Amino acid sequence: MSADDSELAKMFKALGHPNRFRLFVEILEAGESSFEEGHRCFLHTVMERLDVGAPTVSHHLKELVNADLVATEREGKFVTCRVNPDALARIAHFFSRT
């Protein structure tokens, strides 16, 4: 298995958990703009939508970050996040190959 395949497997494993998948989709839908364009996905908003507590979101967010699917940034007491566009491109490329 190549390093690239191992990284993809790690991404798919992270997305395999229902709560992580839902969190990823929430971040993806809320953060179509980049950090530089000023769009922010505040985690407290995501927690309210998913009806889960901060420790659960924190754990699943950490797994998404470790799989390089999501990037985070601290703004005062808030953590903002966005989906890693390179990871999306790699996943799309995987599914588009014939």
N, C-alpha and C positions, 0 to 999 in steps of 0.2 A: 504494500500500500504506500503510495507516494505521500509526501508531506501535505500536498494540496488536498488529497483525498482524506487524510486524517483531519485536517482543519474543517473540511465540509462535514465530515461525520460528527465532529464536535458541535458544529452549528445545528445540525439536524437533531442531535441528542438534546441540546438545550431547548429546541422548539418542540420536542416530543412531550414535554410536560404541559398539561392543559392550562395551568395558571400562567406559565411562562409564555406559552403561545398567545394567550389572551392579552398579556401585558405587552408583548412584542407588537401585536396588531394595534393595540391602543396607541402605542408610541408612534408606530408607522403612520396611522391615520391622522394623528394630531400634529405630527412634525414633518410634514412634507417639505417645509422650507428649512433651510440650513440655519445654524446658529448665527452666521454672519448676517442673514437677512432678518434677524430679530425674532424669529418664531421660537417659542418656548413650550415645552411640554412639562408642566409642573406635576410632580409625582402625587401631590395631595389630590389633585383633580382625578388622576387615574385611579387612586385608591377608592375614591368615592364611587366612580363608575363601576369598578370591579367588585365593590363591597368586600374588600380584604384589608387587613391591618398593615400597618407600617412594617413590622418585622417580616411578614410574608412577602410584601412587595420588595423590600430590601434584599431578601435572600434571592428571589427570582431575578431581580435586576442584576445582582452580582453575577449570577450564572450567565445572563445574556451578555454582560460586559466581558466576562472571561472567555466566552465563545466568539468575541469580536463582532457581535451582532449589533450592539448598542454602545454609544459613547455618552458619557455623562460629564456634567460640569456643575460646580457648586456656585450659587449666587446668593451670598448671605446665608440665610437659613433654608433656602430652597435648593433642590437638586433638579437640574434640567437634563433632558436627555433627547437623543435623536438616534434614529437607525443609521448604522454605518452603510453608506451607499456602496462602498466596495463589496461588502458582504452580500448585499442584495444583488449586485451584478454577478458575483460568483455563483450564487444560488440560481439566478436566472440562466446563466450560461450552462450550468449543470443540467437543468431541465430542458434546455433547447438543443443540446447536442443529440445527434442521431447515430 
